[in-house]
Protein backbone atom coordinates (compact mmCIF):
# COMPACT_ATOMS: atom_id res chain seq x y z
CA UNK A 1 0.00 0.00 0.00
CA UNK A 2 2.83 2.37 0.95
CA UNK A 3 4.66 1.59 -2.32
CA UNK A 4 1.49 2.32 -4.33
CA UNK A 5 1.03 5.73 -2.69
CA UNK A 6 4.70 6.60 -3.25
CA UNK A 7 4.44 5.66 -6.93
CA UNK A 8 1.31 7.84 -7.31
CA UNK A 9 3.11 10.85 -5.79
CA UNK A 10 6.12 10.40 -8.07
CA UNK A 11 3.96 10.12 -11.20
CA UNK A 12 1.94 13.20 -10.23
CA UNK A 13 5.12 15.19 -9.69
CA UNK A 14 6.42 14.23 -13.11
CA UNK A 15 3.16 15.20 -14.79
CA UNK A 16 3.22 18.64 -13.23
CA UNK A 17 6.88 19.48 -13.81
CA UNK A 18 7.36 22.63 -15.96
CA UNK A 19 8.26 21.67 -19.50
CA UNK A 20 10.14 24.04 -21.81
CA UNK A 21 10.64 23.66 -25.54
CA UNK A 22 10.83 20.28 -27.25
CA UNK A 23 11.03 17.07 -25.20
CA UNK A 24 12.21 13.58 -26.06
CA UNK A 25 8.65 12.31 -25.79
CA UNK A 26 6.97 13.60 -28.96
CA UNK A 27 3.54 13.35 -27.34
CA UNK A 28 4.51 15.26 -24.18
CA UNK A 29 2.95 18.68 -23.74
CA UNK A 30 5.43 21.48 -24.40
CA UNK A 31 5.50 25.15 -25.24
CA UNK A 32 7.97 26.77 -27.61
CA UNK A 33 11.09 28.26 -26.05
CA UNK A 34 10.26 31.95 -26.59
CA UNK A 35 7.79 31.51 -23.68
CA UNK A 36 9.43 31.25 -20.24
CA UNK A 37 9.23 32.54 -16.68
CA UNK A 38 9.52 36.36 -16.38
CA UNK A 39 8.39 36.98 -19.97
CA UNK A 40 6.54 40.07 -21.12
CA UNK A 41 3.42 39.55 -23.26
CA UNK A 42 2.20 42.22 -25.65
CA UNK A 43 -0.84 44.15 -24.48
CA UNK A 44 -3.83 45.25 -26.59
CA UNK A 45 -3.52 42.63 -29.32
CA UNK A 46 -4.24 38.90 -29.72
CA UNK A 47 -1.42 36.76 -28.30
CA UNK A 48 -0.56 33.55 -30.20
CA UNK A 49 0.81 30.67 -28.12
CA UNK A 50 2.15 27.46 -29.63
CA UNK A 51 3.93 24.22 -28.87
CA UNK A 52 3.78 20.43 -29.13
CA UNK A 53 1.43 17.81 -27.72
CA UNK A 54 -0.43 14.58 -28.27
CA UNK A 55 -2.29 14.55 -31.58
CA UNK A 56 -6.02 15.08 -31.14
CA UNK A 57 -5.77 16.35 -27.58
CA UNK A 58 -7.08 19.74 -26.45
CA UNK A 59 -4.71 22.32 -25.01
CA UNK A 60 -5.89 25.16 -22.76
CA UNK A 61 -3.94 28.37 -22.14
CA UNK A 62 -4.81 30.82 -19.36
CA UNK A 63 -3.30 34.06 -18.07
CA UNK A 64 -4.66 37.14 -16.32
CA UNK A 65 -8.23 35.79 -16.37
CA UNK A 66 -8.15 35.20 -20.14
CA UNK A 67 -8.10 31.82 -21.82
CA UNK A 68 -7.87 30.08 -25.19
CA UNK A 69 -8.00 26.52 -26.48
CA UNK A 70 -6.47 24.60 -29.37
CA UNK A 71 -6.52 21.06 -30.70
CA UNK A 72 -3.18 19.37 -31.40
CA UNK A 73 -2.93 18.47 -35.10
CA UNK A 74 -1.70 15.23 -36.63
CA UNK A 75 1.89 16.49 -36.63
CA UNK A 76 1.77 17.13 -32.90
CA UNK A 77 1.61 20.93 -33.26
CA UNK A 78 -0.86 23.21 -31.53
CA UNK A 79 -1.44 26.94 -31.62
CA UNK A 80 -3.90 28.91 -29.49
CA UNK A 81 -4.65 32.61 -29.52
CA UNK A 82 -5.31 34.51 -26.35
CA UNK A 83 -7.57 37.58 -26.57
CA UNK A 84 -6.20 41.06 -25.94
CA UNK A 85 -4.63 41.50 -22.51
CA UNK A 86 -4.44 44.66 -20.38
CA UNK A 87 -1.05 45.80 -19.11
CA UNK A 88 -0.09 44.54 -15.69
CA UNK A 89 1.14 41.56 -13.71
CA UNK A 90 2.82 39.58 -12.39
CA UNK A 91 0.64 36.70 -13.57
CA UNK A 92 0.83 32.92 -13.74
CA UNK A 93 0.76 31.65 -17.32
CA UNK A 94 -0.66 28.13 -17.50
CA UNK A 95 -0.83 25.60 -20.33
CA UNK A 96 -2.66 22.34 -19.69
CA UNK A 97 -3.75 19.25 -21.58
CA UNK A 98 -5.15 16.10 -20.00
CA UNK A 99 -3.15 15.51 -16.84
CA UNK A 100 -0.18 17.63 -17.94
CA UNK A 101 0.28 21.22 -16.90
CA UNK A 102 2.97 23.85 -17.53
CA UNK A 103 3.13 26.92 -15.31
CA UNK A 104 5.26 29.97 -16.08
CA UNK A 105 5.72 32.37 -13.21
CA UNK A 106 6.12 36.14 -12.87
CA UNK A 107 4.66 37.03 -16.29
CA UNK A 108 4.03 40.70 -17.15
CA UNK A 109 1.94 42.32 -19.89
CA UNK A 110 3.09 45.52 -21.59
CA UNK A 111 5.01 46.67 -24.65
CA UNK A 112 7.28 44.17 -26.46
CA UNK A 113 9.83 45.04 -29.14
CA UNK A 114 12.46 43.08 -31.06
CA UNK A 115 15.87 44.79 -31.29
CA UNK A 116 17.92 43.50 -34.21
CA UNK A 117 20.81 44.40 -36.49
CA UNK A 118 24.58 44.24 -36.39
CA UNK A 119 27.31 45.51 -34.05
CA UNK A 120 25.88 48.96 -33.38
CA UNK A 121 22.76 47.28 -32.00
CA UNK A 122 24.71 44.55 -30.25
CA UNK A 123 27.18 46.83 -28.41
CA UNK A 124 26.58 47.04 -24.68
CA UNK A 125 25.47 49.89 -22.44
CA UNK A 126 29.12 50.71 -21.79
CA UNK A 127 28.93 52.66 -25.06
CA UNK A 128 26.59 55.16 -23.40
CA UNK A 129 28.04 58.26 -21.76
CA UNK A 130 26.09 57.45 -18.62
CA UNK A 131 25.76 53.71 -19.22
CA UNK A 132 26.01 52.40 -15.64
CA UNK A 133 23.53 54.98 -14.40
CA UNK A 134 21.06 54.23 -17.19
CA UNK A 135 21.34 50.49 -16.65
CA UNK A 136 20.76 50.86 -12.90
CA UNK A 137 17.76 53.08 -13.58
CA UNK A 138 16.28 50.57 -16.02
CA UNK A 139 16.93 47.70 -13.60
CA UNK A 140 14.66 49.34 -11.03
CA UNK A 141 11.77 49.48 -13.51
CA UNK A 142 9.59 46.71 -15.04
CA UNK A 143 11.94 46.29 -18.02
CA UNK A 144 12.82 42.75 -19.04
CA UNK A 145 14.77 41.10 -21.79
CA UNK A 146 15.29 37.97 -23.82
CA UNK A 147 18.71 37.65 -25.44
CA UNK A 148 18.64 35.31 -28.42
CA UNK A 149 21.83 33.20 -28.55
CA UNK A 150 24.08 34.04 -31.51
CA UNK A 151 24.15 30.94 -33.65
CA UNK A 152 23.13 29.70 -37.09
CA UNK A 153 21.23 26.86 -38.74
CA UNK A 154 20.51 25.62 -42.24
CA UNK A 155 16.76 25.32 -41.63
CA UNK A 156 14.25 27.55 -39.79
CA UNK A 157 14.11 26.57 -36.12
CA UNK A 158 11.11 26.56 -33.77
CA UNK A 159 13.17 26.80 -30.58
CA UNK A 160 16.31 28.47 -29.23
CA UNK A 161 18.13 28.35 -25.88
CA UNK A 162 17.50 31.91 -24.65
CA UNK A 163 15.21 32.60 -21.67
CA UNK A 164 13.55 35.77 -20.40
CA UNK A 165 15.40 37.63 -17.63
CA UNK A 166 14.19 40.16 -15.07
CA UNK A 167 16.93 42.60 -16.07
CA UNK A 168 17.22 44.97 -19.04
CA UNK A 169 19.13 43.93 -22.14
CA UNK A 170 22.80 44.81 -22.59
CA UNK A 171 22.38 46.66 -25.90
CA UNK A 172 22.98 50.39 -25.45
CA UNK A 173 20.48 51.38 -28.14
CA UNK A 174 17.77 48.97 -26.96
CA UNK A 175 18.34 49.85 -23.29
CA UNK A 176 17.85 53.56 -23.95
CA UNK A 177 14.84 52.83 -26.15
CA UNK A 178 13.23 50.63 -23.47
CA UNK A 179 13.90 53.08 -20.65
CA UNK A 180 12.36 56.03 -22.48
CA UNK A 181 9.42 53.92 -23.68
CA UNK A 182 8.68 52.61 -20.19
CA UNK A 183 8.67 56.13 -18.75
CA UNK A 184 6.38 57.34 -21.53
CA UNK A 185 3.94 54.41 -21.35
CA UNK A 186 3.99 53.58 -17.64
CA UNK A 187 3.70 49.85 -18.45
CA UNK A 188 6.19 46.96 -18.48
CA UNK A 189 8.54 46.79 -21.45
CA UNK A 190 10.11 43.65 -22.89
CA UNK A 191 13.01 43.67 -25.35
CA UNK A 192 13.90 40.60 -27.43
CA UNK A 193 17.46 41.27 -28.57
CA UNK A 194 18.56 39.36 -31.68
CA UNK A 195 21.61 41.02 -33.21
CA UNK A 196 25.06 40.05 -34.42
CA UNK A 197 27.99 42.21 -35.50
CA UNK A 198 29.01 42.25 -39.19
CA UNK A 199 25.75 40.65 -40.28
CA UNK A 200 24.26 41.71 -43.60
CA UNK A 201 20.56 42.14 -44.29
CA UNK A 202 20.75 38.94 -46.34
CA UNK A 203 21.83 37.04 -43.22
CA UNK A 204 18.40 37.83 -41.71
CA UNK A 205 16.38 36.96 -44.82
CA UNK A 206 14.33 33.75 -45.21
CA UNK A 207 15.12 31.42 -48.08
CA UNK A 208 11.75 32.24 -49.68
CA UNK A 209 13.10 35.65 -50.74
CA UNK A 210 15.49 34.03 -53.25
CA UNK A 211 12.57 33.95 -55.70
CA UNK A 212 12.32 37.74 -55.51
CA UNK A 213 15.98 38.78 -55.48
CA UNK A 214 18.50 37.28 -57.92
CA UNK A 215 21.47 38.55 -55.91
CA UNK A 216 20.19 36.70 -52.82
CA UNK A 217 19.60 33.56 -54.88
CA UNK A 218 23.21 33.72 -56.10
CA UNK A 219 24.45 34.19 -52.53
CA UNK A 220 22.57 31.08 -51.45
CA UNK A 221 23.94 29.08 -54.37
CA UNK A 222 27.45 30.11 -53.36
CA UNK A 223 26.70 29.25 -49.74
CA UNK A 224 25.51 25.77 -50.58
CA UNK A 225 28.51 25.18 -52.86
CA UNK A 226 31.29 26.65 -50.75
CA UNK A 227 30.21 27.26 -47.15
CA UNK A 228 27.51 24.87 -45.97
CA UNK A 229 29.80 21.95 -45.17
CA UNK A 230 32.11 24.17 -43.13
CA UNK A 231 29.21 25.71 -41.21
CA UNK A 232 27.90 22.28 -40.28
CA UNK A 233 31.39 21.11 -39.29
CA UNK A 234 31.80 24.06 -36.94
CA UNK A 235 28.33 23.55 -35.46
CA UNK A 236 29.15 19.89 -34.84
CA UNK A 237 32.39 20.92 -33.16
CA UNK A 238 30.44 23.20 -30.79
CA UNK A 239 27.88 20.47 -30.12
CA UNK A 240 30.70 18.20 -29.01
CA UNK A 241 32.08 20.77 -26.59
CA UNK A 242 34.48 22.61 -28.89
CA UNK A 243 35.00 26.34 -28.36
CA UNK A 244 34.04 28.84 -31.02
CA UNK A 245 37.00 31.07 -31.92
CA UNK A 246 36.77 34.57 -33.37
CA UNK A 247 37.20 33.47 -37.00
CA UNK A 248 34.44 30.88 -36.56
CA UNK A 249 32.18 33.61 -35.20
CA UNK A 250 32.90 35.95 -38.11
CA UNK A 251 32.34 33.14 -40.58
CA UNK A 252 28.92 32.32 -39.11
CA UNK A 253 27.60 35.84 -38.89
CA UNK A 254 28.59 36.85 -42.43
CA UNK A 255 26.74 34.01 -44.21
CA UNK A 256 23.31 34.57 -45.81
CA UNK A 257 19.99 33.25 -44.43
CA UNK A 258 21.32 31.12 -41.58
CA UNK A 259 21.00 33.85 -38.92
CA UNK A 260 17.33 34.18 -39.77
CA UNK A 261 16.88 30.41 -39.37
CA UNK A 262 18.38 30.23 -35.88
CA UNK A 263 17.69 33.67 -34.40
CA UNK A 264 14.56 35.12 -36.03
CA UNK A 265 12.41 32.14 -37.01
CA UNK A 266 12.01 30.92 -33.38
CA UNK A 267 10.41 34.27 -32.48
CA UNK A 268 7.68 34.16 -35.13
CA UNK A 269 4.81 34.93 -34.44
CA UNK A 270 5.39 36.02 -30.80
CA UNK A 271 3.12 39.00 -30.16
CA UNK A 272 5.10 42.23 -30.16
CA UNK A 273 4.67 45.82 -31.25
CA UNK A 274 7.41 45.62 -33.85
CA UNK A 275 11.15 45.90 -34.43
CA UNK A 276 13.91 48.45 -33.97
CA UNK A 277 16.63 47.85 -36.57
CA UNK A 278 20.19 49.18 -36.62
CA UNK A 279 21.95 47.53 -39.54
CA UNK A 280 23.48 48.44 -42.86
CA UNK A 281 27.23 48.87 -42.56
CA UNK A 282 27.76 45.34 -43.91
CA UNK A 283 25.81 46.26 -47.07
CA UNK A 284 27.97 49.27 -48.03
CA UNK A 285 30.84 47.45 -49.77
CA UNK A 286 29.80 48.66 -53.23
CA UNK A 287 27.54 51.28 -54.74
CA UNK A 288 25.47 48.48 -56.27
CA UNK A 289 24.98 46.86 -52.87
CA UNK A 290 23.93 50.17 -51.32
CA UNK A 291 21.37 50.84 -54.00
CA UNK A 292 20.07 47.25 -53.88
CA UNK A 293 19.33 47.76 -50.18
CA UNK A 294 16.59 50.22 -51.12
CA UNK A 295 14.72 47.40 -52.83
CA UNK A 296 15.55 44.60 -50.41
CA UNK A 297 14.76 46.32 -47.10
CA UNK A 298 11.09 47.19 -47.82
CA UNK A 299 10.50 43.70 -49.22
CA UNK A 300 12.03 42.14 -46.10
CA UNK A 301 9.79 44.24 -43.85
CA UNK A 302 6.74 43.14 -45.84
CA UNK A 303 7.92 39.53 -45.54
CA UNK A 304 8.20 39.84 -41.75
CA UNK A 305 4.70 41.31 -41.61
CA UNK A 306 3.34 38.39 -43.58
CA UNK A 307 5.06 35.92 -41.26
CA UNK A 308 3.75 37.68 -38.16
CA UNK A 309 0.34 38.04 -39.84
CA UNK A 310 0.14 41.74 -38.99
CA UNK A 311 0.24 44.85 -41.16
CA UNK A 312 0.77 46.90 -38.01
CA UNK A 313 4.10 45.25 -37.19
CA UNK A 314 6.00 48.52 -36.68
CA UNK A 315 9.47 48.88 -38.15
CA UNK A 316 11.77 51.62 -36.85
CA UNK A 317 15.23 51.83 -38.42
CA UNK A 318 18.36 53.80 -37.63
CA UNK A 319 19.74 55.83 -40.52
CA UNK A 320 23.48 55.27 -40.68
CA UNK A 321 25.30 58.21 -39.05
CA UNK A 322 28.04 60.38 -40.43
CA UNK A 323 31.11 58.35 -41.41
CA UNK A 324 33.97 58.83 -43.86
CA UNK A 325 33.96 55.42 -45.52
CA UNK A 326 33.50 55.36 -49.28
CA UNK A 327 33.71 52.82 -52.08
CA UNK A 328 37.25 52.47 -53.48
CA UNK A 329 36.02 53.30 -57.02
CA UNK A 330 34.73 56.70 -55.83
CA UNK A 331 35.79 59.47 -58.27
CA UNK A 332 36.04 61.89 -55.32
CA UNK A 333 37.75 61.00 -52.06
CA UNK A 334 36.41 63.78 -49.82
CA UNK A 335 34.00 62.65 -47.08
CA UNK A 336 32.26 66.05 -47.38
CA UNK A 337 31.63 65.85 -51.13
CA UNK A 338 28.15 65.16 -52.57
CA UNK A 339 29.82 63.41 -55.52
CA UNK A 340 31.62 60.69 -53.58
CA UNK A 341 30.47 57.08 -53.54
CA UNK A 342 29.76 57.35 -49.83
CA UNK A 343 27.16 56.29 -47.29
CA UNK A 344 24.96 59.10 -48.62
CA UNK A 345 23.70 56.66 -51.25
CA UNK A 346 22.97 54.07 -48.60
CA UNK A 347 20.98 56.52 -46.46
CA UNK A 348 18.91 57.36 -49.52
CA UNK A 349 18.24 53.64 -49.98
CA UNK A 350 17.23 53.26 -46.33
CA UNK A 351 14.60 55.98 -46.68
CA UNK A 352 12.71 53.90 -49.25
CA UNK A 353 11.29 51.83 -46.39
CA UNK A 354 9.26 54.91 -45.47
CA UNK A 355 7.03 54.13 -48.48
CA UNK A 356 5.48 51.48 -46.21
CA UNK A 357 2.99 52.42 -43.47
CA UNK A 358 3.91 52.06 -39.79
CA UNK A 359 7.59 52.79 -40.34
CA UNK A 360 10.04 55.41 -39.15
CA UNK A 361 13.74 56.26 -39.46
CA UNK A 362 15.78 57.80 -36.68
CA UNK A 363 18.01 60.33 -38.44
CA UNK A 364 21.54 60.29 -36.99
CA UNK A 365 23.34 62.34 -39.65
CA UNK A 366 24.61 64.71 -36.94
CA UNK A 367 26.19 61.84 -34.99
CA UNK A 368 28.95 59.38 -35.77
CA UNK A 369 32.67 59.62 -36.42
CA UNK A 370 34.63 60.05 -39.62
CA UNK A 371 37.02 57.23 -38.71
CA UNK A 372 35.06 55.05 -36.27
CA UNK A 373 32.14 53.01 -37.60
CA UNK A 374 30.66 52.82 -34.08
CA UNK A 375 29.19 56.06 -32.63
CA UNK A 376 30.68 56.52 -29.16
CA UNK A 377 27.43 57.57 -27.48
CA UNK A 378 24.38 55.62 -28.59
CA UNK A 379 22.02 57.33 -26.16
CA UNK A 380 20.63 59.84 -28.70
CA UNK A 381 20.00 56.97 -31.14
CA UNK A 382 17.87 54.99 -28.70
CA UNK A 383 16.02 58.14 -27.66
CA UNK A 384 15.17 59.07 -31.25
CA UNK A 385 13.83 55.57 -31.89
CA UNK A 386 11.70 55.84 -28.76
CA UNK A 387 10.19 59.10 -30.00
CA UNK A 388 8.84 57.28 -33.06
CA UNK A 389 7.47 54.49 -30.87
CA UNK A 390 5.80 57.03 -28.59
CA UNK A 391 4.26 58.91 -31.51
CA UNK A 392 3.21 55.95 -33.65
CA UNK A 393 2.21 53.35 -31.05
CA UNK A 394 1.38 55.27 -27.88
CA UNK A 395 -0.29 58.24 -29.56
CA UNK A 396 1.94 60.72 -27.76
CA UNK A 397 2.09 64.26 -29.11
CA UNK A 398 5.85 64.30 -29.50
CA UNK A 399 8.03 65.47 -32.35
CA UNK A 400 9.86 62.45 -33.75
CA UNK A 401 10.95 63.78 -37.15
CA UNK A 402 13.56 66.35 -37.97
CA UNK A 403 12.98 68.94 -40.73
CA UNK A 404 12.05 66.98 -43.87
CA UNK A 405 12.08 68.26 -47.44
CA UNK A 406 8.67 69.39 -48.72
CA UNK A 407 9.74 71.18 -51.88
CA UNK A 408 12.61 73.07 -53.44
CA UNK A 409 11.80 75.99 -55.70
CA UNK A 410 13.89 78.39 -57.74
CA UNK A 411 12.69 81.92 -56.90
CA UNK A 412 15.27 84.03 -58.73
CA UNK A 413 18.26 83.86 -61.04
CA UNK A 414 20.53 83.04 -58.12
CA UNK A 415 18.08 82.01 -55.40
CA UNK A 416 16.49 78.72 -54.40
CA UNK A 417 14.16 78.18 -51.44
CA UNK A 418 13.89 74.88 -49.55
CA UNK A 419 10.59 74.35 -47.71
CA UNK A 420 10.32 71.80 -44.91
CA UNK A 421 7.79 69.87 -42.88
CA UNK A 422 8.46 69.24 -39.18
CA UNK A 423 10.29 72.56 -39.19
CA UNK A 424 8.77 74.30 -36.16
CA UNK A 425 11.44 76.47 -34.60
CA UNK A 426 13.87 75.89 -37.48
CA UNK A 427 17.37 76.88 -36.38
CA UNK A 428 20.99 75.82 -36.29
CA UNK A 429 22.37 74.18 -33.18
CA UNK A 430 25.41 76.46 -33.13
CA UNK A 431 23.61 79.69 -34.06
CA UNK A 432 25.60 80.02 -37.30
CA UNK A 433 24.39 79.90 -40.91
CA UNK A 434 23.11 76.48 -42.11
CA UNK A 435 25.80 74.24 -43.58
CA UNK A 436 25.78 71.16 -45.78
CA UNK A 437 23.84 72.52 -48.80
CA UNK A 438 25.19 72.01 -52.32
CA UNK A 439 23.83 73.31 -55.61
CA UNK A 440 24.12 71.41 -58.88
CA UNK A 441 23.61 72.08 -62.58
CA UNK A 442 22.32 69.64 -65.17
CA UNK A 443 25.88 68.59 -66.06
CA UNK A 444 26.59 67.21 -62.61
CA UNK A 445 28.74 70.08 -61.36
CA UNK A 446 28.33 71.03 -57.69
CA UNK A 447 29.15 74.11 -55.64
CA UNK A 448 28.58 74.92 -51.99
CA UNK A 449 25.60 77.16 -51.34
CA UNK A 450 25.26 80.13 -49.04
CA UNK A 451 22.29 79.41 -46.78
CA UNK A 452 20.08 81.40 -44.42
CA UNK A 453 16.92 80.61 -42.46
CA UNK A 454 13.66 82.38 -43.23
CA UNK A 455 10.88 81.07 -40.99
CA UNK A 456 10.46 77.38 -41.83
CA UNK A 457 12.45 77.64 -45.05
CA UNK A 458 16.11 77.83 -46.02
CA UNK A 459 17.15 80.33 -48.70
CA UNK A 460 20.10 79.30 -50.89
CA UNK A 461 22.22 81.62 -53.01
CA UNK A 462 25.48 81.42 -54.97
CA UNK A 463 28.01 83.89 -56.37
CA UNK A 464 29.06 82.51 -59.74
CA UNK A 465 27.12 84.40 -62.42
CA UNK A 466 27.77 81.69 -65.00
CA UNK A 467 26.58 78.84 -62.80
CA UNK A 468 22.96 77.75 -63.41
CA UNK A 469 21.68 75.85 -60.40
CA UNK A 470 18.89 73.33 -60.96
CA UNK A 471 19.32 70.88 -58.07
CA UNK A 472 20.02 70.79 -54.35
CA UNK A 473 21.70 68.20 -52.18
CA UNK A 474 21.70 68.49 -48.42
CA UNK A 475 23.87 66.39 -46.09
CA UNK A 476 24.44 64.14 -49.08
CA UNK A 477 27.95 63.09 -48.14
CA UNK A 478 29.63 60.43 -46.07
CA UNK A 479 30.51 62.71 -43.18
CA UNK A 480 28.74 66.02 -43.88
CA UNK A 481 29.21 69.17 -41.84
CA UNK A 482 25.61 69.93 -40.78
CA UNK A 483 23.90 72.01 -38.10
CA UNK A 484 20.24 72.45 -39.14
CA UNK A 485 17.67 71.31 -36.56
CA UNK A 486 14.09 72.01 -35.47
CA UNK A 487 12.85 73.22 -32.10
CA UNK A 488 13.07 69.66 -30.73
CA UNK A 489 16.77 69.56 -31.64
CA UNK A 490 16.25 66.86 -34.27
CA UNK A 491 18.50 67.12 -37.35
CA UNK A 492 17.23 67.86 -40.85
CA UNK A 493 16.84 64.84 -43.10
CA UNK A 494 19.42 64.36 -45.91
CA UNK A 495 17.99 64.74 -49.41
CA UNK A 496 18.72 65.37 -53.06
CA UNK A 497 16.32 66.86 -55.59
CA UNK A 498 18.03 65.39 -58.67
CA UNK A 499 17.74 61.90 -60.10
CA UNK A 500 21.16 61.86 -61.77
CA UNK A 501 23.22 58.69 -61.73
CA UNK A 502 26.41 58.83 -59.65
CA UNK A 503 29.09 60.51 -61.74
CA UNK A 504 31.17 57.93 -63.61
CA UNK A 505 29.12 55.01 -62.31
CA UNK A 506 28.45 52.01 -64.51
CA UNK A 507 26.05 49.46 -63.13
CA UNK A 508 27.77 46.13 -62.54
CA UNK A 509 26.52 42.82 -61.12
CA UNK A 510 26.41 42.72 -57.36
CA UNK A 511 29.09 40.86 -55.44
CA UNK A 512 27.17 37.63 -54.70
CA UNK A 513 28.68 37.16 -51.27
CA UNK A 514 31.43 38.15 -48.89
CA UNK A 515 34.99 38.45 -50.19
CA UNK A 516 36.53 35.72 -48.05
CA UNK A 517 35.78 32.17 -47.07
CA UNK A 518 37.20 29.68 -44.63
CA UNK A 519 39.89 27.56 -46.25
Order of alpha helices (4+ residues) and beta strands (2+ residues): alpha-beta-beta-beta-beta-beta-beta-beta-beta-alpha-alpha-beta-beta-alpha-beta-alpha-alpha-alpha-beta-alpha-beta-alpha-beta-alpha-beta-beta-beta-beta-beta-beta-beta-beta-beta-beta
